[in-house]
């Protein structure tokens, strides 16, 4: 058995707000887990889940009820400390004309790849402790890794 990490970095931003979501699966020895990192302008959270809720189908990752792929992000996190619910729909994906990795793009075995940009919108509601935050994106940017 070997160790690995496989994840996507999905960043959406408007003129005033930023949301980054990193769905991932981890393998250490015989133990497999998955996680969803959620990063906003307000705070960051890591939701850890058992590995058996991770699935990948074509260009989509599923972690429990959460979906990440070329058509958008659907979040459904229900924890005592955090509730995140909502959907961001992606429009037509278009390849980037440049590589934001800069000179690191030429490093052999560099695992990070940046593929697409898109424009569309959606709505995600966060509830954590005593605060609420709502994110609406009209001109997001998507970077799967």
C-alpha positions in Angstrom: 0.0 0.0 0.0 1.3 3.5 -0.7 0.4 7.0 0.4 -1.2 9.6 -1.8 -3.3 12.7 -1.9 -5.7 13.6 -4.8 -7.6 16.9 -4.7 -9.0 19.7 -6.7 -8.7 23.4 -6.0 -11.8 25.3 -7.0 -11.7 29.1 -6.5 -14.7 31.4 -7.2 -14.5 35.1 -6.7 -16.6 38.2 -7.3 -15.5 41.8 -6.8 -16.1 41.6 -3.1 -16.0 37.9 -2.1 -13.9 34.8 -2.5 -14.6 31.2 -2.0 -12.1 28.3 -2.4 -13.1 24.7 -2.0 -10.7 21.8 -2.0 -12.3 18.3 -2.2 -9.7 15.6 -1.6 -9.1 11.9 -0.9 -6.2 10.7 1.1 -4.6 7.3 1.5 -2.1 6.5 4.3 -1.3 2.8 4.5 -4.6 1.0 4.5 -6.5 4.0 5.8 -8.5 6.0 3.3 -10.2 9.3 4.2 -11.5 12.3 2.3 -12.0 15.9 3.2 -13.5 19.2 2.0 -11.6 22.4 2.8 -13.8 25.5 2.6 -12.0 28.8 2.6 -13.8 32.2 2.6 -12.8 35.8 3.4 -14.2 35.2 6.9 -12.8 31.9 7.9 -11.5 28.4 6.8 -12.9 25.0 7.7 -11.8 21.4 7.1 -14.6 18.8 7.0 -13.1 15.3 7.4 -15.1 12.3 6.1 -14.6 8.5 5.8 -13.0 7.4 2.5 -16.0 5.3 1.5 -18.1 8.4 0.7 -15.7 9.5 -2.0 -16.5 8.7 -5.7 -15.2 9.9 -8.9 -17.1 9.8 -12.2 -15.6 11.2 -15.4 -15.0 14.9 -14.6 -16.8 15.0 -11.3 -15.9 14.2 -7.7 -18.6 13.2 -5.1 -18.0 13.3 -1.4 -21.2 12.3 0.2 -23.9 14.7 -0.9 -21.3 17.2 -2.2 -20.5 17.4 -5.9 -17.6 19.1 -7.6 -17.1 19.1 -11.4 -17.2 20.9 -14.7 -20.8 22.0 -14.3 -20.5 23.4 -10.8 -20.2 22.9 -7.1 -23.0 21.6 -4.9 -22.2 21.8 -1.1 -24.3 20.1 1.6 -22.2 20.1 4.8 -24.2 19.5 8.0 -22.0 19.6 11.1 -22.7 21.0 14.6 -20.1 23.7 14.1 -20.8 24.4 10.4 -23.7 24.3 7.9 -22.9 25.0 4.3 -25.6 24.6 1.7 -25.9 25.8 -1.9 -24.9 25.5 -5.5 -22.6 27.3 -7.9 -23.3 26.7 -11.6 -20.5 27.0 -14.1 -20.9 28.3 -17.6 -18.9 27.3 -20.6 -15.4 26.4 -19.6 -12.6 27.9 -21.7 -8.9 26.9 -21.4 -6.6 29.4 -20.0 -4.2 31.0 -22.6 -1.4 30.9 -20.1 -0.1 28.8 -17.2 -0.3 30.4 -13.8 2.2 28.0 -12.5 5.0 30.1 -14.0 8.4 28.3 -14.1 7.0 25.6 -11.8 5.1 24.2 -14.8 8.4 22.9 -16.1 9.3 21.0 -12.9 9.1 17.2 -13.6 6.4 15.4 -11.7 4.7 18.6 -10.6 1.3 17.4 -9.7 -0.5 20.8 -10.0 -2.4 21.6 -13.2 -4.6 24.6 -13.9 -7.1 24.2 -16.7 -10.2 26.4 -17.1 -11.9 29.7 -16.5 -15.6 30.3 -16.6 -18.3 32.8 -15.9 -21.6 32.1 -14.2 -23.2 32.4 -10.8 -24.8 30.9 -7.9 -25.6 31.1 -4.2 -24.1 29.4 -1.1 -25.3 29.9 2.5 -22.9 29.4 5.4 -24.1 29.1 9.0 -21.4 28.8 11.7 -21.6 29.6 15.4 -23.7 32.7 15.7 -22.9 34.3 12.3 -24.3 33.9 8.8 -22.7 34.6 5.5 -24.2 34.5 2.1 -22.0 34.3 -1.0 -23.3 35.1 -4.5 -21.0 35.0 -7.5 -21.7 36.5 -10.8 -18.2 36.4 -12.3 -16.3 33.5 -10.7 -13.0 31.9 -11.8 -12.5 28.1 -11.6 -9.1 26.5 -11.2 -9.3 22.7 -10.9 -6.0 21.1 -9.8 
